């Protein structure tokens, strides 16, 4: 962990998710995306949602290939998953 990353976590007191927490969340979001795709197959973002499902499946299968054993990798995935969660909460 870089000193900058460590300082950010220490200063903000943010919880650093564990690998099992991240893979569980990836699984949950994958299910939500698949559900939305099933209900709205012609949605304008359907191709992007399909790609995200693929990424989330790979994250669960090979977490270390996405650097999820490092705080930086977890932060990147967390940002992506926050975006997915926000998209899913949109009523459009």
Buried (B, 14 or more C-beta within 10 A) or exposed (E): EEEEBEEEBEEEEEEEBEEEEBBEBBBEBBEBBBEBBEEEEEEEBEEEBBEBBEBBBEBBEEBEEBBBEBBEBBBBBBEBBEEBEEBEEEEE
